[in-house]
Amino acid sequence: MNLPTRIVLVASVLGAFGGAIAWLSAGQPAQIIRAAGAVRWESSAQCRDCHQDVYDEWFGSHHQIAYTNPEVRDLSDDFRKEECMDCHLPRPLAVTGFGKRTLPRRTHFDEGVSCISCHLGPDGGILARNDRPEVPCKPQRSADFLAAEACASCHNQHATTDQWRASHFAQQGTDCASCHMPEVLRTRQDGSKRMGRKHVYEGGHDLATLKKASVFDVRKDGDGIVLSLRNVAAGHNFPTEERHRAVDMMVRFVSKDGAGEWQRAWRFRQPYRDETTPINPGNVSGENAQLPSGQQKDVRVPIPGGAVTVEARLWYRLTPFVGDDDPKSTLLEERRVALQ
Amino acid sequence: MTVARPSRGFALAATLAAVAACSGEPLATPATGPQLPTLRLQPRIAELKATAAQRSVPSDAAQKELRDLGDIALQLVESDERTGMLSTRSLIEHPAAWWILEPALAHERAEVRQRAAWLCGQSRQTVLQLPLLLRLKYELDPPTVVWVADALARLGNDTGLAWLDAAIGVEATAQAAGSSAIEALKARGVTLAEQPTWDEVRQGLRQQHAAWLQRGASSLSDAPAPEAGQLAARLAQHLATTEGTQLRPVDDARYVTVRAGVLGVPLLTHILDASEPYLRTMALQVLADLGAVAKPAIPAILPLLGDPLTGSYAVRTLGLCGASEALPFLRPMLQGTDLELRTAAAQALGVLRDEPSRAALRARLLDLAESMDVRVSAAFGLCCFGGETEAAAYLAEREAKKDYHQQTLARLREQLAAIGPTAK
């Protein structure tokens, strides 16, 4: 084959390739043109066709509603605090770097922390647990994507990832996904099975997860009672993340005349930076009163005269400014101990 | 929402763009259009930290002297009247008065914070407007807010005038805020009646504050310029916080730099070429908030239009600061493959009221295959021109059907209202 013929042939191939890309991108749904390398992964909706089960888990999760959640909008002054957008509407984390500060996007507002936020790689391809070149999105295995660092960009905002690093969970290799994205068996479209991760992100908004985080106990000890809370299953402080989250140990004594008032024996919470009143009488101003992973807090309360029973409750509150009858308070545990 | 579909003819450009993005280098140009100025990124965070560290610390002897003066001037210890006056004068004339006054602004006792704010205002050390702005963010005691706003006004920062206006509306602070406001207005050459009404005073404050937002500079004639090194060190200290994942310091940095007016623009412009994306983003966001005040930064923003990470923020900033010279670069972006860029460009072309883009905006609006983000932005852009009934109807339909993020629509409505009477 002579040189001019080769040039014509190469030009024809390149032309046909470019034309095919142009035709495909103009006329076909975005998700099937990945083969040409031209697809732009922009929305979780693109993932739904093949991953309906995962999409359904994610949809309604606190990742999906990260930008639309009324509580978040309230706390962020309706996102006039623009920094909040970094984590509530993030661009792909891998592009800005796992563990580094994220950058916000201004599209797909209803997707919050989307499939794209975690799964899009810096080269525009998809990151996942395994290489799967045979499927449309051609995921590439990424060790970084699987590491706790991937969560740190947003979840170390309140030092949660640092708390985990200091815990025995980190030393034994139990990472964020182990608890918050447990493994599940999934069925592929061809009927074959694979292991995947649950995409509901159960945590501070899930009663079952909250209940198993700690062990609450009440016992009589001489002329007092001791309330204790041990953080047994949270690989970080309990509670963690936002400073408005609180866990309260409440107690009241019952005499033959009836039940007394509920009083707070101890509050586990990190104060706001400008909060000058200590969280508990035993704390100093500004001291973090969250319960670190693996640790126990005992609080002694004297038994008043005539008390025959003590009742104790453990409450989780999404804001410290509400009482027990508020929907933002969740009753985790309840104990009743006879004193006589 | 619909999924964006790349338009015919731009797929190859998209491929080339993707290849360029894979290389880790910023794109030199958008999909089509004139050649963008080359973007050369360089590390800036270390430089900022070094600048912040250059903040001078007084000698041990000076520190002792300042502590002694501060104890008396801040009325932390009792003194006779003459000693009090002399110490106060010595402190406000001391070149390192900031060293004692800055921490005093966060003192646990409100009366000490008030005294510190007053001393800041008297010192004429204009660099103190930065810690005063931060105090304004956190101060909860209404009378102290008036003192802080008064001090800012004396140092040539008119942010506090809005706080004085608000304080006049509250009975408990009205008298103090009113006296401070009258003094601030007279110092700015505003002619008031001998016994002005509250409305007259508040109107004057609003006019001066509006002018401040437009110019980023006060009409106070005799405010000295801040000492350059001290200013740079404080601004750098704020901006360097963007490296971390803790957002409160970043929020503080934004709060202060946006309200410092023109003072922050040179350093913000300097870090636009930072290789650290969070610095580029921060600078672009603050400059966007500064609007027309940020015009001197336009030449440094233009190369960022080719930056895959911050390009859409550059588009937004150019729109908000009125960069009509950017239009040749912005127009082709409406046809590009990057959803963020198309969305930002649709809004910016409207904000800039680029008449030649009207037809292209209509095309984006009417393209049923286009992402709703772009269509809403195109409708917003067209509404900026006024008289675009189809665009207005499209936004109204989204509001009625609730099929687009309602708060974003509300924010766009707010922006349209601020743009002026032509935008409906």
Interface residues (C-beta under 8 A of the other chain):
Chain A: G18 I21 A22 W23 L24 S25 A26 G27 P29 A30 A36 G37 A38 R40 E42 S43 A45 Q46 Y67 T68 R73 D78 F79 K81 E82 E83 C84 D86 R91 V95 T96 K100 R101 L103 P104 R105 R106 T107 H108 F109 D110 P122 D123 G124 A152 S153 C154 N156 Q157 R273 D274 T276
Chain B: M1 V3 A4 R5 P6 S7 R8 G9 F10 A11 L12 A14 T15 A18 A21 C22 G24 E108 Y138 L140 T242 E243 G244 T245 Q246 L247 R248 V250 D251 R254 P277 Y278 T281 Q285 L309 T310 S312 R316 T337 D338 L339 E340 T343 A344 S371 D373 H405 Q407 T408 R411
